[in-house]
Amino acid sequence: MLFLIDVETLDFKPLIAPRWVATLNYRYVRNAVAVRWIENDLLAVDFDDDEAEAVDLAGRKVASLGAHYIGRVARKGDPAELFVLAFLDAKRQSLALINPRTGERKRYDSPPSGKLMDVAFDDEGALRAATTVNTTFWTARTTISQWYRSSEQAEWQLLQQEPVTADHWRPLYVPAAPDSLVVQSRRDRDTWAIFRYDTKTRTETELMAGHPSEDIIYANGLGNEVFHRVVTNGLEQQTHWFDPRWARLQATVDKALPKRVNMLSGDPLTSVLVFSHADVDPGRWYVLNTIAMTLKEVLRAAPRIRVDAMRPMRTLRYTARDGVVVPGYLTLPDATGAQPLVVLIHGGPATRDQWAWDAQVQLLALSGYVVFQPQFRGSTGFGATFERAGRGQWGLGMQDDVTDGVHYLIDQKIADPNRICIYGSSYGGYAALWGLAKTPDLYRCGVSFAGVTDIDALLSGRSDVNSDPAAREWIRFQLGTTVTDKPQFEAVSPLRQATLIQAPVLLAHGKYDRRVPLSHGLDMVEALKANGKTYQWMLFENEGHGLIYVDNQRKYFHALLDFLDRHIGPDAAAGSGQPTSAVPGLPTAQVPAD
């Protein structure tokens, strides 16, 4: 739901609630998914059915804003003439200026072709630079194009065009200096940084802000080319202020709220909103009165979470067998000595975990398990070299990084070598199953939620990755192939190597999963059954690529904890490190729709 909160009285006023919408063909629940201020009495709200609306502070619709709200346009002229920029269509190919009070629309000139990915404006609110993505019909090749125009009335010129697999820069801002852009790029460096770009020579000419080992993931205050701050994201997120007043406020808040990520916004002369979160806290909002220098809590993200009962998340780095240094996160239970270990592998794989409160991590740690989250090669956010090292390494170097991290924890006397389970979702589910097949002596059990079981099926089946030309080209690039190479994929696909799996497996899948279709789970069940393996199967009939219904989450996590307790928990039989043998008649759980 969307609420309006009075920070003085702490009164909560509901504005927009989810509601059923009926069309000629089907019914669906309409949810508000994003909100931003337009003016003090007007909000822009994006909904999950590709519609955006301007609403007043009573939650009433004032005007339609197309499919997606971009932002307010600060234009010269009559200050009463208020316009915002929005996408008119869900494919983000048509732009318009819209009066949010009357609904009046003016078509906006956008680049000649392709779907808009990024846009950049000048100080007058004119769209002057854009990034588009376009797939050629005859070749199915996808390209990223960079566009620029010298003024709002000038023709668009193509600055650069590259394959979708290239490291393309993105425009952030168009400064007053002619023939100039401010862009985010990592060309000729390992981390994402901010540069000045010359549109005449089509080169990056000046490093404006950069960190040698951490990506810049956010920057603001680019107007007039003066940074207010940048945010970097290494193993822990850091804010770097260039404005002395803001820097002092940040230091004051960090001292009052230590060992947390504290994000500030507002007016440093009057009041500042602080969002503060940590590894043990989902987050809470404060208002800082900068005149009286008082800090008042106004809202908690999850008020029933007992912060003092949560387990802290550590950061670590270890060295893989080929010398690559691998980052990771480690959360320990309230116990001493070597404990049972759950290896929790993120999806993607071109993504990463964060130093933050994680419900699943806390659930496992509070249940007595060490939780290890390896950021194996190919994970993003740790430099271009590390990310590129994962290309073509599904089941190979990426999996070895996981294995080497487990051995590191065993050597450090943190993990009990006889009680280790590997677990993940999506790509993580693939890695969990492949870990059972590749290193069967290491794990006593494995859990795969919506996991890829056959790489060739992912590339040739009805997944949404395979149906999108750009996504298909990107995943093939990541896998190190431009055409389906079945022998290569068969060698590292759990479905094709199910006979190697020795430990019990918990498999779960949503019936309407479009990212990793249900067939991956059903085929794996058949392969395990045919090879006499021990498995437990959970089918969630009203879910997709994940669990959104609380009741289904409850059922799944009860089953997960029961499975872990049975195989690596306190009452699990101590062994020599070999997996448990098959248990005849292990129940198969069919979870019906509510």
Secondary structure as GFF3:
##gff-version 3
##sequence-region A 1 594
A	DSSP	beta_strand	2	5	.	.	.	ID=ss1
A	DSSP	beta_strand	12	16	.	.	.	ID=ss2
A	DSSP	beta_strand	19	22	.	.	.	ID=ss3
A	DSSP	beta_strand	27	30	.	.	.	ID=ss4
A	DSSP	beta_strand	32	39	.	.	.	ID=ss5
A	DSSP	beta_strand	42	47	.	.	.	ID=ss6
A	DSSP	beta_strand	51	55	.	.	.	ID=ss7
A	DSSP	beta_strand	61	64	.	.	.	ID=ss8
A	DSSP	beta_strand	68	73	.	.	.	ID=ss9
A	DSSP	beta_strand	83	87	.	.	.	ID=ss10
A	DSSP	beta_strand	95	98	.	.	.	ID=ss11
A	DSSP	beta_strand	105	108	.	.	.	ID=ss12
A	DSSP	beta_strand	115	121	.	.	.	ID=ss13
A	DSSP	beta_strand	127	135	.	.	.	ID=ss14
A	DSSP	beta_strand	142	148	.	.	.	ID=ss15
A	DSSP	beta_strand	157	163	.	.	.	ID=ss16
A	DSSP	beta_strand	170	173	.	.	.	ID=ss17
A	DSSP	beta_strand	180	185	.	.	.	ID=ss18
A	DSSP	beta_strand	193	198	.	.	.	ID=ss19
A	DSSP	beta_strand	203	209	.	.	.	ID=ss20
A	DSSP	beta_strand	216	220	.	.	.	ID=ss21
A	DSSP	three_ten_helix	223	225	.	.	.	ID=ss22
A	DSSP	beta_strand	229	233	.	.	.	ID=ss23
A	DSSP	beta_strand	237	241	.	.	.	ID=ss24
A	DSSP	alpha_helix	244	256	.	.	.	ID=ss25
A	DSSP	beta_strand	261	266	.	.	.	ID=ss26
A	DSSP	beta_strand	271	278	.	.	.	ID=ss27
A	DSSP	beta_strand	281	289	.	.	.	ID=ss28
A	DSSP	beta_strand	294	300	.	.	.	ID=ss29
A	DSSP	three_ten_helix	307	309	.	.	.	ID=ss30
A	DSSP	beta_strand	313	319	.	.	.	ID=ss31
A	DSSP	beta_strand	325	331	.	.	.	ID=ss32
A	DSSP	beta_strand	339	345	.	.	.	ID=ss33
A	DSSP	alpha_helix	359	366	.	.	.	ID=ss34
A	DSSP	beta_strand	370	374	.	.	.	ID=ss35
A	DSSP	alpha_helix	384	388	.	.	.	ID=ss36
A	DSSP	alpha_helix	397	411	.	.	.	ID=ss37
A	DSSP	beta_strand	415	425	.	.	.	ID=ss38
A	DSSP	alpha_helix	427	438	.	.	.	ID=ss39
A	DSSP	beta_strand	445	449	.	.	.	ID=ss40
A	DSSP	alpha_helix	455	460	.	.	.	ID=ss41
A	DSSP	alpha_helix	464	467	.	.	.	ID=ss42
A	DSSP	alpha_helix	469	479	.	.	.	ID=ss43
A	DSSP	alpha_helix	486	491	.	.	.	ID=ss44
A	DSSP	three_ten_helix	498	500	.	.	.	ID=ss45
A	DSSP	beta_strand	505	510	.	.	.	ID=ss46
A	DSSP	alpha_helix	518	530	.	.	.	ID=ss47
A	DSSP	beta_strand	535	540	.	.	.	ID=ss48
A	DSSP	alpha_helix	550	568	.	.	.	ID=ss49
A	DSSP	beta_strand	589	591	.	.	.	ID=ss50
###
